[in-house]
Amino acid sequence: MLELNHPKAKQQERRSHEGWNIAELLKMHLGFAPSFILTTALELSVFSHVAAGRRTAEEIADAAGARPRPMRMLLDALVGMQLLARNPQGYELTPIAAQCLVRESPDYVGDMFVLARLWDSWSHLTETVRTGKPFRPVENQEEAEEFFPQLIRGLHVMNREPARRTAEALGAGNDRHGLRVLDVGCGSGVWSIAVAEADRQAHVTAQDFPGVLDTTRQFLKRHGVEDRYNFLPGNLKEVDFGVDRFDVALLGNIVHSEGELSSRDLFRRIHRALRSSGRMVVIDMIPNDERTGPPFALLFAVNMLVNTEFGDTYTMAEYTRWAREAGFRDMEAVDINWHSPLVIAHK
């Protein structure tokens, strides 16, 4: 057995590391494959066919209008991705697929994974890095009202539990009752719905484009809280939030698409709209101050690069500077067991 300081041992270790690095590069290069496989499975309604009782590659291919051999290869890849399992009768759904990838499920999130415009944007990343211009940003209200409702259903399911933990962190229904809440760029309303469910005396003003608010109303009705909402339609860059009206302002995954200048202006307007001791709550992807991690926050910044003109992800230091510039006195980061902590600014 070679000792660790033996020259041959060091040579073997170096070769091992070199091989590992090369293998990781290949794995990284093929990182697009699971995304394409999942998208194709959703477009062919594979998970719905399995849920309907079709078990073999032949049965699933026939239902999907596909050929058995390529379908078998697709299904095997889905097994490797742990979205399907195999038993003596054929293929079956894993729990996450049954909950979220069967079109008929109330928690279906597949629509957000088959948006062609996202593929188009990412395929032009090289050009975007060269020019600084995204391939096809959402530039106006008409495009926003077409694009965002497609994302809302999936985002609502994904954010329900962190939204519940956010409401808990804010003391809604516990030590805080009758909260007046502003939900900026509300989407499905998932973040404020959690507050309204926890605090039965809360009242919410939901702001978004008129076409998005039509979808918001559907979710409010589903959760039984629509009677405690009113609506502020319009572009968040332009609407008047008023003065001294709210106890809490929620920015749920808004800042990353707005960019720095718009967000700094938004912070100032929210500060005016909050009552004394009001709180602005930012839920977003937050890299560390050195921008060395976490990986998801850094990768999401590139997603903003290819899809928006000014979007990015921002550090706690940046949020702190902008909030103090807007007049907030204190900042805190609150762990909600999510990819990033809440950022809470106190007036």
N, C-alpha and C positions, 0 to 999 in steps of 0.2 A: 504493500500500500504506500502510495507516494505521500510524503509530508507536504503540507500546504506551501512551504517556502521552497520546495524543490523546483528547479527550472522547468522540468517536464510538467509538473503539476500546474505551474503558472501558465505554460503554453496551452495546456488542455483547457484551463479555465478561460483564457483569452479566446480560444476558438469557440468554446461554448457560448460566451457572451456575443461573439460575432454572429454565430448562427442564430442565436435568440433575436438579435436585433434585425437580421435580415428576415426572419420568419415573422416578426412583428410588423415589419414594413409591408410584407405581402398581405398579412391579415388586415392591416389598416387600409391598404389599397382596395381590398375587396369589401370594405365596410359598407359600401352602397348596396351590396347584394341582399341582405335581410330586408332593407326598405323596399326594393323592387319586388321581392318575393311576397311580402305582406301586401303591397299594393295590388299585385296581380291576383292574389287569393281573394282580396276584397272585391275587385272588379268582376271576378268570376263567381262571386257569392259562395265560395268554397265552404265557409263556416256555416252558412245557412243550410247548404245541402247536407252537411254532416248532421246538423241539428235536426233536420227533417228525416233522419234515419238512413241515409245513404252511407255505406261503410267502406266499400271497396273503391279502388282507383277507377275501375270501369264504371261503376254506378255514379260516382261523383263527376267523372268526365262526361258521361252521357247527359247528366242534368245541366252541366255548365256549357255544353256545346263544344267540348274540347276532345282531344285524343287521349287514350289511356296511358300511353308511355310517358309523354311529357307531364301529364297530370300526376302520375306516380312519382316522378322526380320532384315535382312541386310539393306534393304531400309529404314526401320524406324530408325535404328541407324544412317544412313547417314542424315536423316532429323534432328535428334537430334544434329548432328555435323554441321548442317547448310550447307551441301554440296548438299542436295536435299531439295525440298519443296513439300508440298502436296496441291492439289487443288481438286475440285469435280471430275475431270477426272482421277486423279491418281497422279503420281509423276512428278515433273519437276525439271530442273536444276536451281541452284542458279547461280548468275553471275560469282562467282569465279570458280565454277565447269565448267560452259560453256566455260570460257576462258582457263582454265589450265588443266582440267582433261578429256576432250574429245580428244581422240587420233588424230582425224582429225584436231584439232585446231592448227594453227601455233604457239600458245603459250603453247602447251602441255608440262607438266613437269613430267608426271607420271613415265617415265622410271627411274628417280632417286629414286623413292619410292619402287621399286620392285626388288632391287638388293639383291639376296639371300645371298651374302657374308656378307652384313651388319648384317643381322639377325644372321648368324653363328658367327660373331665376338662378338656381344653383348651377345649371349647366353653363351659365355665362359668368361664372365667378372670376375667371382669368381676366376677362374684359372689364369686369367691375373693379377689380383691384388696379388695373391699369388706368382707368378713367375716373374712378370714384363715383360712377353713376350706376345705379341698379338697372337691370335689364327692363323690368316692368313694374315699377312701384305702384302702390295704390295711391293715386294722385288726387282724387276728387270724391265728393260725397256719393255720386252714383256708383263708382267702383267699390267704395267701402260698403255700401248697402248691399251690394251683390256678393262681395267676398266674405265679410265677417260672419254673416249668419251661417255660412257653411262650417265655420270653425266652432260656433258657439256650443252646439250640442256636445261635442267631444270635450271641449274645455270645461263645460259645466260638470261633467262626470269626473274628470280628472281633478278638479279643484274643490269638489264638495267637502272632502275631509279636511284639507288645509284651511278652507274657509271656516269650517266649524271650529278648528283650533284657533283661528284668528279671532273669532267672536269671543271665545273663551279667554284669550289673552287680553282682550279689551274690556273684560269684566261685564259683557253684555248679559243682562238678566240676573247677574249675581250681585255685584256691588254697584252696577250702573243700570238704571231703569229710565225709560222714556227718552232714550237717545234720539237726537235728531241727526240723521246721517245723510251725507252727500256721496253718491256712488258715481264717480267720474268715469266716462267711457264704460258703462256698466256691462255691456254685452248681455249675457243671460241673467245678470244680477246675482251671480252665485255668491259673491263676497258679502253683499248686503243682505241677501236672503238669510244667510247664516246668522247675522246679527238680529234680523227681524224675528227669526224663529226662537232665538235665545231670549230676546227682550220683547215680550208681547206688547209693550207700550211704545216700542220704537216706531219712528216714522221716517221714511226714506224718500229722498228725491233722487230719481234715477236719470242720469244724463247720458245721451248718446244720439246718434243720427236717427231721424224719424223712422227710417226703414229697419234699423236695428231694434228700436224700441218695440216694434210690432212683435218681434221674436221674444224680447224680454217679457212682455205681457203673458206670453204662453207659459213661461217658466214660473212667473209669479202666481199664476192661477193654479199650476200644478202643485206648488208648495203651500197654497192657501194663504198668501200674505198680500194679495193684490190690493186689498182695501186699505192698506197702510202705506201705499206708494202714491207719489205724484211724479210727474215727468217733466224733464227739461230738455226738449229736443234741440239739436243743433250741433255744431262743430265745437269740440271742447276748447279749441283755440280762441273762440269768439264769444261763447255764451257768457252771460252775466250770472255769477253765482250769488250775488248779493253781498251783504255785510252783516257780520255777527249773527248768522243764522244757524250754524251747525255745531254739533259737539264732536263729530267724527267726519272726516273726509277720506274716502277710500280710493286709492289708485291701484287697482288690481291689474298688474301686467300692462301698464299704460306707458310708463316712462321709457321703456326700451324702444318703443316705436316712435316716440315723439322727438327724441334727441335732446341735446343739452339746452339750447336756447328756448325752445318751446316749453321744456320742463321747468326751467328757472322762472319763466313768466307764469306758468301754471302754479308753481309753489307760492308766488306772491299773491295771486288772485285767491288761492285757497286760504292763505293766511288771513286775508281780509274777510273771507266768508265764515271763518270759524269764530265761535264765541270765545270768551275768556277761558283759558285752560282747555281749549279744544285741541284735538289731536289729528294730525295728518298721518295716514298709514299707507306706506308704500310696500306693495308685494311685487317682487320682481326677481330676476336672476342677478346675483350680486357676486362679482369676482372679488378676490382679496385685493388689498391696496397695492400689492406689487404686480397684480395681473399675471400671476403664475398658476392660478387655479381658482375655484374648482373647474375641471374641464368643461362641464355643461355650460357654465356661465360664459366661458370664452368662446365655445362653439356657437352659442346662441348669438353672440355679438356678430359673428360672420353671417348668421341667418338674417340679422337686421341689415347688414351691409348689402346683401343681395336682394332684399325685399323692400327697403326703405331708403329714402334719400339722406336722412339724418340720424337714423336709429343706431343704438349701441347698447351695451350693458355698462353699468356704472358702479363704482366702489362706494363703500361706506364713507370714505373720506370725501368723495365728491358730493354725495347726498348731504353730508354734514355741512359742507361749505355752502351749498345752494340754499339749504334750509335756514341757516343763520343769516345769509344775505336777504332772505325773504322776511326775516323777523322772528323766526322760531327761536325759543330760548334754549331748549334741551333736545337731545337726540338719544335714542336708545335702539339697540338691536335685540329682538326677542326671538328666541328659538321656538319654532312651531313644528319641529321634526319634518322639515321640508327641504328642498334643495338649497334654499337660502332663508335667512331670518327675516322677520318683519322689520322694517325700518319705521320707527314711530317718532314723529317730530311733535313737540309740545309747544303750544302757543304761550 
